[in-house]
């Protein structure tokens, strides 16, 4: 029996490590991330909106020298001389479009700007330059690579999971039963980027189901898919224990509310991507 006990973990590791990684349609894999060039000239805020509604993407990030060179080469190959970088600055601090703060690597031509500005990437020099956020430039949308899925019910493949938006209004339990019928659960959320992705799928003002329950505002969320409550956000406990997500009129997510489980809403089913 001892060889079998050793072999099973090795098999599990092999299955995980050899899973094929892919990009969403329209994106090209570059340095293990997925990039898509948008040649339309947009202000920074409009570029962010275009990327966000393109599968939850962010404007291209360059958090290290390797990624910066990859963006430069990608733009150079496309014949583009300048483009937005997914970075905004204010008060001497800069924040990436995925809400990470600027770390040890920066490539500014002349140092970190002190004013409220956005940042463009100069392809010729490879350097970053401050620019008015109202200026219009082309840009790159960026997604993380995701695990390939070989099944039919994978409407949106994002960060190794498949998501299906169901536009039928159902109460909490009926919505979860529908998801279970397609081997999924109502969606859980585990990061800022996943919350951003889910909000742009709902895309309009309202309160929408999440796949979790909450017994008080300071309690841990119990996700129906068995995953951990590992993402901090503002939560409110109202008239019930079933979790809803408040999304505004431009598809941006806000607070979470535990409310009446008999309310009806459209919902999203989520399952791991697999082949």
KEBA-76895 format. One record per residue (C-alpha): residue in one letter; x, y, z. Coordinates in steps of 0.02 Angstrom, whole numbers. Each point is the difference from the previous one (the first is absolute). Layout:
N
a X Y Z
...
END
This chain:
275
x 0 0 0
x 146 120 29
x 39 28 -186
x -183 41 -31
x 2 132 137
x 150 81 -81
x -69 -10 -177
x -169 83 29
x 68 173 47
x 116 -8 -151
x -148 -35 -115
x -97 146 75
x 147 117 -24
x 24 -56 -181
x -184 31 -39
x 7 177 68
x 168 47 -73
x -40 -58 -178
x -170 86 -13
x -2 97 -164
x -4 188 20
x -94 105 -128
x -55 179 -33
x -174 68 -32
x -49 27 -181
x 88 152 -74
x 145 -8 124
x 178 -59 -36
x 108 -88 129
x 157 100 37
x 113 -47 147
x -138 -104 81
x -130 140 -8
x -130 42 -129
x 9 163 -100
x -115 83 -125
x 38 164 -90
x -139 128 -15
x 47 123 -137
x -144 119 40
x 57 161 83
x -83 18 171
x 22 103 157
x 69 -101 147
x -171 -23 82
x -79 -56 -163
x 145 -118 -33
x -26 -75 173
x -185 -24 -39
x 36 -84 -167
x 120 -122 82
x -114 -34 148
x -144 -46 -115
x 117 -109 -102
x -4 -148 118
x 53 95 155
x 168 51 -74
x 111 140 66
x 105 124 -98
x 172 -76 -34
x 112 -15 154
x 191 9 11
x 46 -44 179
x 175 -58 -45
x 129 25 -137
x -45 -162 -90
x -184 48 -15
x 47 177 -53
x 109 -66 -141
x -140 -118 -52
x -125 144 -14
x 127 103 -98
x 31 -143 -122
x -187 -37 -17
x -36 182 -44
x 153 15 -111
x -54 -153 -101
x -170 82 -23
x 75 165 -58
x -62 99 151
x 115 135 70
x -89 47 163
x -139 -80 103
x -80 12 171
x 82 -98 139
x -121 -63 134
x 69 121 130
x -67 159 81
x 91 116 119
x -47 130 130
x 84 78 150
x 165 -84 -39
x -75 -175 -2
x -50 -108 -147
x -125 -143 -13
x -17 -134 -132
x -168 -35 -83
x -15 -161 103
x 14 111 159
x 176 -57 46
x 110 146 50
x 157 38 -100
x 137 -109 74
x 189 0 -10
x 6 4 -190
x -39 160 -93
x 56 62 -170
x -51 184 5
x 96 120 -108
x 39 131 132
x -67 -79 159
x -172 -33 75
x -117 145 -40
x -71 102 143
x -164 53 -82
x -159 -93 -44
x 46 -80 -167
x -12 -157 -102
x 149 -89 -77
x 44 -39 -180
x 131 -121 -66
x 119 71 -129
x 45 -145 -115
x 156 82 -71
x 85 25 168
x -94 -131 100
x -25 133 134
x -157 57 93
x -62 179 -16
x -134 94 97
x -147 61 -103
x -170 81 24
x -130 -136 27
x -110 89 -128
x 124 -28 -141
x -54 -136 -122
x 119 -144 -38
x -9 -181 -58
x 25 -130 135
x 23 -183 43
x -128 -101 96
x 74 -136 110
x -72 -159 76
x 79 -140 98
x 16 -164 -92
x -129 -130 49
x -17 -188 0
x -76 -76 -156
x -177 -68 18
x -67 -141 -109
x -185 6 47
x -147 88 -82
x -61 112 143
x 147 119 15
x -68 168 -59
x 143 97 81
x 167 -79 45
x 89 110 127
x 141 -40 122
x -21 -189 -17
x -189 2 25
x -152 -4 -113
x -141 125 29
x -176 -4 -71
x -114 151 16
x -181 -56 24
x -122 139 -41
x -151 -84 81
x -60 78 164
x 5 -132 138
x 3 -4 189
x 162 -51 85
x -34 -186 17
x -76 -20 -174
x 150 92 -74
x 121 -116 90
x -101 -152 -55
x 14 59 -180
x 189 17 16
x 15 -172 79
x -96 -72 -148
x 146 52 -111
x 131 -61 126
x 37 174 66
x -43 114 146
x -50 182 8
x 157 103 -13
x 120 34 143
x 123 146 -7
x 179 -8 60
x 90 155 -65
x -26 178 -58
x 23 -55 -181
x -128 -140 14
x -125 120 80
x 33 121 -143
x -27 -139 -127
x -164 -56 79
x -65 179 10
x 30 30 -186
x -96 -159 -40
x -150 68 96
x 37 167 -87
x -149 101 65
x -66 77 160
x -74 -123 124
x 26 -127 139
x 54 -171 -64
x 25 -169 81
x 168 -62 57
x 20 -181 53
x 24 28 185
x -89 26 166
x 42 123 139
x -74 -5 175
x 65 171 57
x 102 143 -72
x 159 -56 89
x -24 -187 -27
x 91 -108 -126
x -88 -32 -166
x -48 -181 -31
x 24 -26 -186
x -110 -135 -78
x 146 -68 -101
x 97 -36 161
x 137 129 -35
x 77 110 134
x -56 175 50
x 165 80 -49
x -48 168 -78
x -32 154 106
x -140 116 -56
x -139 104 78
x -144 -112 58
x -170 43 72
x -126 -114 86
x -181 49 -38
x -158 -106 -6
x 71 -173 -30
x 158 -104 -19
x 14 -17 -190
x 137 102 -82
x -29 132 -134
x 122 110 -96
x -43 182 -36
x 52 51 -177
x -19 177 -68
x -63 62 -169
x 171 -13 -82
x 37 -177 58
x 111 40 150
x -24 -105 156
x -22 73 175
x -58 -69 169
x -67 -173 40
x -166 -22 92
x -74 -149 93
x -185 13 -41
x -163 -96 -17
x 30 -169 -81
x -172 10 -81
x 49 150 -105
x 21 -36 -185
x 148 46 -108
x 98 -56 -151
x 160 -93 49
x 166 -73 -56
x 50 -183 10
x 185 -41 25
x 101 -161 -9
x 185 -45 -22
x 59 -11 -181
x 54 -175 -47
x 31 -124 -140
END
